[in-house]
């Protein structure tokens, strides 16, 4: 077990894994976007969202296995840890095979309405079981704290998907949506084969049902919150698929792809690693564990809230050139895509907050934040689209993501900091960086590409440098005035957190 790896190295591994995975994912989406029309891309994206729910078909077994197997390994009970993880794997295989057999068999039923969807149904059946196996292999590696292998597996999955998408685009001319989805599934299959070489899992026909019951009791509550988070992120596209023009929905889908792949993925990677730290801290004396978790949360919150808006600003400046040279069919959706990117930046810090609240037994309160936010977002999306089109819907997404950020911050303050206000959890310190981007975008016109590569590249570099100077100068002045930098002693606390 790689227990000597500290949080910093694990964070580095998983962040690089997410970053490279996001890069290949964006390249794959670029290949898909180039080969499909905006209408087809909108359909592809809608199916892709639904396939994402395969991550939760394990019924909470994955989370329960991670929780109890890690706990037993930490106590030195290696045999009990292996027993729990093997029983969990067996249960996942049973569930996955059941879903696969039912879905695959259903595709052969003699129903006329299935005629255009039989191959898609078979691909979805394969996607479910492939995703379940891949996810549990990653659970085993998380128990072993081998984040390096997890990172490599993520990169391999998206790389092979990217490679197969290129091949499909070059040689396939019919039913291209199906082949692009199959390319994504094959990437997962090849990455799972890689993890099998390092796996010590031993599934069995007979399962210890006492263990499974225990895994479900712990795993289901830990799974419900991520499901609601996925619903919160995806409900806008569920509603818009029936309301928006297909071509504009394609613009909107591209904005979501860039926002999720470039802006949200990195903070989520940090949250994954910190979640293990939060769980370990809960095993310590209550006040000490919470103090350590809060300190880790505070520092990462400040970093994420500062760097993600910087990434947003650079993305906005780069976007016109990206669209002009690689996605000219999407150039008319520039402003819509930019608003969507603002929304995903507002949501980027929520990942670490959500992991913290789940680890420290605030799942119920987090649920009662997410549920009304989902309902509110659904209503606002419908109304704003009716009044202002997709731009209004995208702005509603930004407002609701920002509101969830606000309520999660207030929950942490009220639950863990009733008598003292730590400056990094001060709302103004967290919200100010994204406000800078709002002001910049509202004040300065985003430069469009001229079509001359050298000239455009020089302008892009100049604009990004000027924005970075503008951004860091305002943040430094603001943090200096509010005392955030002096009070936190950032470098010293980072060393303490990651030692």
C-alpha positions as CSV (number, residue, x, y, z in Angstrom):
1,X,0.0,0.0,0.0
2,X,1.4,3.4,-1.0
3,X,0.6,5.0,2.3
4,X,3.8,7.1,2.3
5,X,2.5,9.2,-0.6
6,X,1.5,12.5,1.0
7,X,-1.5,14.6,0.0
8,X,0.5,16.9,-2.2
9,X,1.9,14.2,-4.4
10,X,-1.5,12.5,-4.6
11,X,-3.1,15.8,-5.5
12,X,-0.4,16.3,-8.2
13,X,-1.0,12.9,-9.6
14,X,-4.8,13.2,-9.7
15,X,-4.8,16.8,-10.9
16,X,-2.4,15.9,-13.8
17,X,-4.6,12.8,-14.5
18,X,-7.7,15.0,-14.6
19,X,-5.9,17.7,-16.6
20,X,-4.6,15.3,-19.3
21,X,-7.8,13.4,-19.3
22,X,-9.7,16.6,-19.8
23,X,-7.3,17.6,-22.6
24,X,-7.9,14.3,-24.5
25,X,-11.6,14.5,-23.7
26,X,-11.7,18.0,-25.2
27,X,-9.8,16.7,-28.3
28,X,-12.2,13.8,-28.5
29,X,-15.1,16.2,-28.3
30,X,-13.4,18.4,-30.9
31,X,-13.2,15.4,-33.3
32,X,-16.9,14.6,-32.5
33,X,-17.9,18.2,-33.1
34,X,-16.0,18.4,-36.4
35,X,-17.5,15.2,-37.7
36,X,-21.1,15.8,-36.5
37,X,-23.3,18.7,-37.3
38,X,-24.4,21.0,-34.4
39,X,-27.8,19.2,-34.4
40,X,-26.1,15.7,-34.2
41,X,-23.7,17.0,-31.6
42,X,-26.6,18.1,-29.4
43,X,-28.1,14.6,-29.7
44,X,-24.7,13.0,-28.9
45,X,-24.2,15.2,-25.9
46,X,-27.7,14.4,-24.5
47,X,-27.0,10.6,-24.8
48,X,-23.5,11.2,-23.3
49,X,-25.1,12.9,-20.2
50,X,-27.4,9.9,-19.7
51,X,-24.6,7.4,-20.0
52,X,-22.8,9.4,-17.2
53,X,-25.4,8.0,-14.8
54,X,-23.8,4.6,-15.2
55,X,-21.4,5.8,-12.5
56,X,-24.3,5.4,-10.0
57,X,-25.7,2.0,-11.0
58,X,-23.6,0.3,-8.3
59,X,-26.3,1.3,-5.7
60,X,-23.6,2.7,-3.4
61,X,-21.5,-0.4,-3.2
62,X,-18.4,1.5,-4.5
63,X,-18.7,4.2,-1.8
64,X,-19.4,1.7,0.9
65,X,-16.4,-0.4,-0.1
66,X,-14.1,2.6,-0.2
67,X,-15.3,3.7,3.3
68,X,-15.1,0.4,5.2
69,X,-12.1,-1.2,3.3
70,X,-10.0,1.9,3.9
71,X,-11.1,2.0,7.5
72,X,-10.1,-1.7,8.1
73,X,-6.8,-1.2,6.3
74,X,-6.1,1.8,8.5
75,X,-6.6,-0.4,11.6
76,X,-4.2,-2.9,10.2
77,X,-6.9,-5.5,9.4
78,X,-5.6,-6.4,6.0
79,X,-7.7,-9.6,5.6
80,X,-10.9,-7.9,6.6
81,X,-10.1,-5.1,4.1
82,X,-9.6,-7.5,1.3
83,X,-12.7,-9.4,2.2
84,X,-14.8,-6.3,2.0
85,X,-13.3,-5.1,-1.3
86,X,-13.8,-8.6,-2.9
87,X,-17.4,-8.8,-1.7
88,X,-18.1,-5.4,-3.1
89,X,-16.5,-6.3,-6.4
90,X,-18.6,-9.5,-6.7
91,X,-21.8,-7.5,-6.0
92,X,-20.9,-4.9,-8.6
93,X,-20.3,-7.7,-11.2
94,X,-23.7,-9.2,-10.4
95,X,-25.5,-5.8,-10.7
96,X,-23.6,-4.9,-13.9
97,X,-24.2,-8.3,-15.6
98,X,-27.9,-8.1,-14.7
99,X,-28.3,-4.6,-16.3
100,X,-26.3,-5.7,-19.3
101,X,-28.3,-8.9,-20.0
102,X,-31.7,-7.1,-19.5
103,X,-30.7,-4.1,-21.7
104,X,-29.0,-6.1,-24.4
105,X,-31.9,-8.6,-24.6
106,X,-34.4,-5.8,-24.8
107,X,-32.7,-4.4,-27.9
108,X,-33.9,-7.6,-29.8
109,X,-37.6,-7.2,-28.8
110,X,-39.8,-6.9,-31.9
111,X,-41.0,-3.3,-31.1
112,X,-41.2,-0.9,-34.0
113,X,-40.2,2.1,-31.8
114,X,-36.9,0.4,-31.1
115,X,-35.8,0.1,-34.8
116,X,-33.8,3.3,-34.8
117,X,-32.3,2.8,-31.3
118,X,-31.3,-0.9,-31.1
119,X,-27.6,-0.3,-31.6
120,X,-27.6,2.6,-29.2
121,X,-29.3,0.5,-26.6
122,X,-26.6,-2.2,-27.0
123,X,-23.8,0.4,-26.8
124,X,-25.5,1.8,-23.6
125,X,-25.7,-1.8,-22.1
126,X,-21.9,-2.2,-22.8
127,X,-21.2,1.2,-21.4
128,X,-22.9,0.5,-18.1
129,X,-21.0,-2.7,-17.2
130,X,-17.7,-1.3,-18.5
131,X,-18.1,1.8,-16.4
132,X,-19.0,-0.2,-13.3
133,X,-16.0,-2.4,-13.6
134,X,-13.7,0.6,-14.3
135,X,-15.0,2.5,-11.4
136,X,-14.6,-0.3,-8.9
137,X,-11.0,-1.0,-10.1
138,X,-10.4,2.7,-9.2
139,X,-12.0,2.1,-5.8
140,X,-9.4,-0.6,-5.1
141,X,-6.6,1.8,-6.1
142,X,-8.0,4.5,-3.8
143,X,-8.0,2.0,-0.9
144,X,-4.3,1.4,-1.7
145,X,-3.8,5.2,-2.1
146,X,-2.3,4.5,-5.5
147,X,-3.5,7.7,-7.2
148,X,-0.7,7.4,-9.8
149,X,-2.4,4.4,-11.3
150,X,-5.8,6.1,-11.1
151,X,-4.4,9.0,-13.0
152,X,-2.8,6.9,-15.7
153,X,-6.0,4.9,-16.1
154,X,-8.1,8.1,-16.6
155,X,-5.6,9.4,-19.2
156,X,-5.6,6.1,-21.1
157,X,-9.4,6.0,-21.1
158,X,-9.7,9.4,-22.8
159,X,-6.7,8.8,-25.0
160,X,-8.0,5.6,-26.5
161,X,-11.5,7.2,-26.8
162,X,-9.8,10.1,-28.7
163,X,-7.9,7.7,-30.9
164,X,-11.0,5.6,-31.8
165,X,-13.0,8.7,-32.5
166,X,-10.4,9.9,-35.0
167,X,-10.5,6.4,-36.7
168,X,-14.3,6.5,-36.8
169,X,-14.3,10.0,-38.2
170,X,-11.9,9.0,-41.0
171,X,-13.5,5.7,-42.1
172,X,-17.1,5.8,-41.0
173,X,-19.8,7.7,-43.0
174,X,-23.0,6.3,-41.6
175,X,-24.5,6.1,-38.1
176,X,-21.6,8.2,-36.9
177,X,-23.2,9.1,-33.5
178,X,-23.2,5.4,-32.6
179,X,-19.6,4.9,-33.6
180,X,-18.5,8.0,-31.6
181,X,-20.3,6.7,-28.5
182,X,-18.7,3.3,-29.0
183,X,-15.3,4.9,-29.3
184,X,-15.9,6.4,-25.8
185,X,-16.9,3.0,-24.4
186,X,-13.9,1.2,-25.9
187,X,-11.6,3.7,-24.2
188,X,-13.0,2.7,-20.9
189,X,-12.6,-1.0,-21.8
190,X,-8.9,-0.6,-22.7
191,X,-8.2,1.4,-19.5
192,X,-9.9,-1.3,-17.4
193,X,-7.6,-3.9,-19.0
194,X,-4.6,-1.8,-17.9
195,X,-5.9,-1.7,-14.3
196,X,-6.5,-5.4,-14.3
197,X,-2.8,-6.0,-14.5
198,X,-2.3,-4.3,-11.1
199,X,-5.5,-5.5,-9.5
200,X,-5.7,-8.1,-6.6
201,X,-9.4,-8.4,-6.7
202,X,-10.8,-12.0,-6.4
203,X,-14.6,-12.1,-7.1
204,X,-16.5,-15.0,-5.9
205,X,-19.8,-16.7,-6.7
206,X,-21.0,-16.6,-3.1
207,X,-21.3,-13.2,-1.4
208,X,-21.3,-12.4,2.3
209,X,-24.6,-10.7,2.5
210,X,-23.9,-9.2,5.9
211,X,-21.0,-7.3,4.3
212,X,-23.2,-6.2,1.4
213,X,-25.9,-4.9,3.7
214,X,-23.2,-2.9,5.6
215,X,-21.8,-1.5,2.4
216,X,-25.3,-0.4,1.2
217,X,-26.2,1.2,4.6
218,X,-23.1,3.4,4.3
219,X,-22.8,3.7,0.6
220,X,-26.3,4.7,-0.4
221,X,-26.4,8.0,1.6
222,X,-22.9,8.8,0.2
223,X,-24.1,8.1,-3.3
224,X,-27.4,10.1,-3.1
225,X,-25.6,13.5,-2.8
226,X,-23.4,13.0,-5.9
227,X,-26.5,11.9,-7.9
228,X,-28.2,15.1,-6.9
229,X,-25.1,17.1,-7.8
230,X,-25.1,15.4,-11.3
231,X,-28.8,16.3,-11.6
232,X,-28.0,19.9,-10.6
233,X,-25.3,20.1,-13.3
234,X,-27.3,18.4,-16.0
235,X,-31.0,19.5,-15.4
236,X,-30.5,22.5,-17.7
237,X,-29.9,20.3,-20.7
238,X,-32.7,17.9,-19.9
239,X,-35.1,20.8,-20.1
240,X,-33.5,22.6,-23.0
241,X,-33.5,19.5,-25.2
242,X,-37.2,20.0,-25.6
243,X,-37.2,23.8,-25.8
244,X,-34.2,25.1,-27.7
245,X,-33.4,25.1,-31.4
246,X,-31.1,22.1,-32.1
247,X,-28.3,24.3,-33.5
248,X,-28.3,26.6,-30.5
249,X,-28.4,23.6,-28.2
250,X,-25.2,22.5,-29.9
251,X,-23.6,25.8,-29.0
252,X,-24.8,25.4,-25.4
253,X,-23.5,21.8,-25.3
254,X,-20.0,22.9,-26.5
255,X,-19.9,25.5,-23.7
256,X,-20.8,22.8,-21.1
257,X,-18.1,20.6,-22.6
258,X,-15.4,23.3,-22.3
259,X,-16.6,24.4,-18.9
260,X,-16.7,20.9,-17.4
261,X,-13.5,19.8,-19.0
262,X,-11.3,22.8,-18.5
263,X,-12.7,24.6,-15.4
264,X,-14.6,22.2,-13.2
265,X,-12.4,19.1,-13.5
266,X,-9.3,20.5,-11.8
267,X,-11.1,21.6,-8.5
268,X,-12.9,18.3,-8.6
269,X,-9.6,16.4,-8.7
270,X,-8.4,18.3,-5.6
271,X,-11.7,17.5,-3.9
272,X,-11.2,13.8,-4.6
273,X,-7.9,13.7,-2.8
274,X,-9.0,16.0,0.1
275,X,-12.0,13.7,0.6
276,X,-9.7,11.0,1.8
277,X,-8.0,13.5,4.1
278,X,-11.4,14.7,5.5
279,X,-12.4,11.1,6.2
280,X,-9.2,10.3,8.0
281,X,-9.7,13.5,10.1
282,X,-13.1,12.3,11.2
283,X,-11.4,9.4,13.0
284,X,-9.5,11.8,15.2
285,X,-10.7,13.7,18.2
286,X,-13.7,15.8,17.0
287,X,-12.3,19.4,17.5
288,X,-8.8,18.4,16.2
289,X,-10.2,16.7,13.1
290,X,-12.6,19.5,12.2
291,X,-9.8,22.1,12.7
292,X,-7.5,20.2,10.3
293,X,-10.2,19.7,7.7
294,X,-11.2,23.4,7.9
295,X,-7.7,24.6,7.5
296,X,-7.3,22.4,4.4
297,X,-10.6,23.6,3.0
298,X,-9.8,27.2,3.6
299,X,-6.5,27.2,1.8
300,X,-7.8,25.2,-1.2
301,X,-10.9,27.4,-1.4
302,X,-8.8,30.6,-1.7
303,X,-6.6,29.0,-4.3
304,X,-9.5,27.6,-6.4
305,X,-11.5,30.8,-6.1
306,X,-8.5,32.8,-7.3
307,X,-7.1,30.6,-10.1
308,X,-10.4,29.3,-11.7
309,X,-11.6,32.8,-12.6
310,X,-8.1,33.5,-14.0
311,X,-8.5,30.3,-16.1
312,X,-12.0,31.6,-17.1
313,X,-10.6,35.0,-18.3
314,X,-7.9,33.3,-20.4
315,X,-10.5,30.9,-21.8
316,X,-12.8,33.7,-22.8
317,X,-9.9,35.5,-24.6
318,X,-8.9,32.3,-26.3
319,X,-12.4,31.2,-27.3
320,X,-12.9,33.4,-30.4
321,X,-9.6,32.1,-31.9
322,X,-10.5,28.5,-31.0
323,X,-13.8,28.7,-32.7
324,X,-12.6,30.6,-35.7
325,X,-9.8,28.1,-36.5
326,X,-11.3,24.8,-35.3
327,X,-15.1,25.2,-34.9
328,X,-16.2,27.9,-37.3
329,X,-19.7,26.4,-37.3
330,X,-20.0,27.4,-33.6
331,X,-18.7,31.0,-33.9
332,X,-22.3,32.4,-33.8
333,X,-22.6,30.9,-30.3
334,X,-19.7,32.8,-28.8
335,X,-21.6,34.9,-26.3
336,X,-23.7,32.0,-25.2
337,X,-20.7,29.8,-24.6
338,X,-19.0,32.5,-22.6
339,X,-22.0,32.8,-20.2
340,X,-22.0,29.0,-19.8
341,X,-18.2,29.2,-18.9
342,X,-19.1,31.8,-16.2
343,X,-21.6,29.4,-14.7
344,X,-19.1,26.5,-14.5
345,X,-16.5,28.8,-12.9
346,X,-19.1,29.7,-10.2
347,X,-19.6,26.0,-9.6
348,X,-15.9,25.0,-9.6
349,X,-15.3,25.6,-5.9
350,X,-18.4,23.7,-4.9
351,X,-16.6,20.3,-5.3
352,X,-14.3,20.7,-2.3
353,X,-17.2,22.2,-0.2
354,X,-19.4,19.2,-1.1
355,X,-16.7,16.7,-0.2
356,X,-16.1,18.4,3.1
357,X,-19.8,18.4,4.1
358,X,-20.3,14.8,3.1
359,X,-17.2,13.7,5.1
360,X,-18.3,15.6,8.2
361,X,-21.8,14.2,8.3
362,X,-23.7,17.1,6.8
363,X,-25.2,15.1,4.0
364,X,-28.8,15.8,5.0
365,X,-28.3,19.6,5.2
366,X,-26.5,19.5,1.9
367,X,-29.4,17.5,0.4
368,X,-31.8,20.3,1.6
369,X,-29.6,22.8,-0.2
370,X,-29.4,20.9,-3.4
371,X,-33.1,19.9,-3.7
372,X,-34.6,23.4,-3.7
373,X,-31.7,24.6,-5.9
374,X,-32.5,21.9,-8.5
375,X,-36.2,22.9,-8.5
376,X,-35.4,26.6,-8.7
377,X,-32.9,26.0,-11.5
378,X,-35.5,24.0,-13.5
379,X,-38.1,26.7,-13.1
380,X,-35.7,29.5,-13.9
381,X,-34.4,27.7,-17.0
382,X,-37.9,27.3,-18.4
383,X,-38.9,30.9,-17.7
384,X,-35.7,32.6,-18.7
385,X,-35.5,30.6,-22.0
386,X,-39.1,31.7,-22.8
387,X,-38.2,35.3,-22.2
388,X,-34.6,35.7,-23.3
389,X,-33.7,32.5,-25.1
390,X,-30.7,30.3,-24.4
391,X,-28.6,33.2,-23.2
392,X,-31.2,33.8,-20.4
393,X,-31.1,30.1,-19.6
394,X,-27.3,30.2,-19.3
395,X,-27.5,33.2,-17.0
396,X,-30.0,31.3,-14.8
397,X,-27.4,28.5,-14.6
398,X,-24.8,31.0,-13.5
399,X,-27.0,32.5,-10.8
400,X,-28.0,29.1,-9.4
401,X,-24.5,27.8,-9.3
402,X,-23.4,30.9,-7.5
403,X,-26.3,30.6,-5.1
404,X,-25.3,27.0,-4.2
405,X,-21.8,28.3,-3.6
406,X,-23.2,30.9,-1.2
407,X,-25.5,28.5,0.7
408,X,-22.7,25.9,1.1
409,X,-20.4,28.6,2.4
410,X,-23.0,29.8,4.9
411,X,-23.6,26.2,6.0
412,X,-19.9,25.7,6.8
413,X,-19.8,29.0,8.7
414,X,-22.9,28.2,10.7
415,X,-22.0,24.6,11.4
416,X,-18.3,24.7,12.2
417,X,-17.5,28.4,12.8
418,X,-20.3,29.8,15.0
419,X,-18.0,31.9,17.1
420,X,-15.2,32.9,14.8
421,X,-15.1,34.1,11.2
422,X,-12.0,32.9,9.3
423,X,-11.2,35.3,6.6
424,X,-10.8,32.8,3.8
425,X,-14.4,31.7,4.4
426,X,-15.5,35.3,4.2
427,X,-17.9,35.5,1.3
428,X,-16.4,38.6,-0.2
429,X,-12.9,37.0,-0.4
430,X,-14.3,34.0,-2.2
431,X,-16.6,35.8,-4.6
432,X,-14.3,38.8,-5.5
433,X,-12.1,37.0,-8.1
434,X,-15.1,35.9,-10.3
435,X,-16.5,39.5,-9.9
436,X,-13.3,40.7,-11.5
437,X,-14.0,38.6,-14.6
438,X,-17.5,39.8,-14.8
439,X,-16.3,43.4,-14.7
440,X,-13.6,42.7,-17.3
441,X,-16.0,41.0,-19.7
442,X,-18.6,43.7,-19.3
443,X,-16.0,46.5,-19.8
444,X,-13.7,45.2,-22.6
445,X,-14.7,43.8,-25.9
446,X,-13.5,40.3,-26.6
447,X,-11.2,40.4,-29.7
448,X,-12.3,38.3,-32.6
449,X,-9.9,36.4,-34.9
450,X,-8.7,38.1,-38.1
451,X,-7.8,34.9,-39.9
452,X,-4.1,35.7,-40.0
453,X,-2.5,33.1,-37.7
454,X,0.7,35.0,-36.6
455,X,-1.2,38.3,-36.0
456,X,-3.9,36.5,-34.1
457,X,-1.4,34.6,-32.0
458,X,0.4,37.8,-31.1
459,X,-2.9,39.5,-30.1
460,X,-3.9,36.5,-28.0
461,X,-0.7,36.4,-26.0
462,X,-0.8,40.2,-25.5
463,X,-4.4,40.1,-24.3
464,X,-3.8,37.1,-21.9
465,X,-0.8,38.9,-20.4
466,X,-2.7,42.1,-19.9
467,X,-5.6,40.3,-18.3
468,X,-3.3,38.3,-16.0
469,X,-1.6,41.5,-14.8
470,X,-5.0,43.2,-14.3
471,X,-6.4,40.2,-12.5
472,X,-3.5,39.6,-10.1
473,X,-3.1,43.3,-9.3
474,X,-6.7,43.7,-8.3
475,X,-6.7,40.4,-6.2
476,X,-3.4,41.4,-4.5
477,X,-4.7,44.9,-3.6
478,X,-8.1,43.5,-2.4
479,X,-6.5,40.7,-0.3
480,X,-4.0,43.1,1.1
481,X,-6.8,45.6,2.1
482,X,-8.9,42.8,3.7
483,X,-5.9,41.2,5.4
484,X,-6.5,37.7,3.9
485,X,-2.8,37.2,3.0
486,X,-1.5,38.3,6.4
487,X,-3.9,36.3,8.4
488,X,-3.6,33.0,6.6
489,X,0.2,33.0,6.1
490,X,-0.5,31.0,2.9
491,X,2.9,29.3,2.3
492,X,3.3,28.2,6.0
493,X,-0.2,26.8,6.1
494,X,0.2,25.0,2.8
495,X,3.3,23.2,4.1
496,X,1.4,22.3,7.2
497,X,-1.6,20.9,5.3
498,X,0.5,18.9,2.8
499,X,3.2,17.6,5.1
